[in-house]
Amino acid sequence: MVFRNRRYYKGYYKQIRLDTLKVYGGKCVCCGEKEPTFLCIDHINGGGLKHRREIRTNNLTYWLKINNYPKGFQVLCYNCNNAKISGNCPHKLTK
């Protein structure tokens, strides 16, 4: 019984993640990557760690859904997100 519930919730949260990515554009705003496996939600103005501590959850996509997908977030691929954190995204240098 527990295994069946775990499988249900895993699928449920996966669908919430896909829906959230779609709401925020469905592709990386920097390089255009569309593969959902490579995408993540980014705080446009930074402060993601502080925000997650304030909302007391690691499931940002669920929080976004129950808060009606507020502004201030964007979709980035993991490469562009890490490059943004370091301040040197190669896509921004070539544009």
Residue pairs with C-beta under 8 A, 6 or more apart in sequence:
13 59
13 61
13 62
16 61
16 62
16 65
17 36
17 61
18 36
19 65
20 41
20 61
20 64
20 65
20 69
21 36
21 39
21 41
21 75
23 64
23 69
24 41
24 69
24 73
24 74
24 75
25 74
25 75
26 34
26 75
27 33
27 34
27 39
27 75
28 34
28 38
28 39
28 75
28 76
28 77
28 80
29 74
29 75
29 76
30 76
30 77
30 80
30 84
30 89
30 91
30 92
31 77
31 79
31 80
31 91
33 39
33 77
33 79
33 80
38 77
38 78
38 79
39 75
39 76
39 77
39 78
40 75
40 76
40 77
40 78
40 81
41 60
41 61
41 64
41 73
41 74
41 75
42 48
42 73
42 74
42 75
42 76
42 81
42 84
43 51
43 72
43 73
44 72
44 73
44 74
45 72
52 58
52 60
55 63
57 63
64 70
64 73
76 84
80 89
80 91
83 89
83 90
83 91
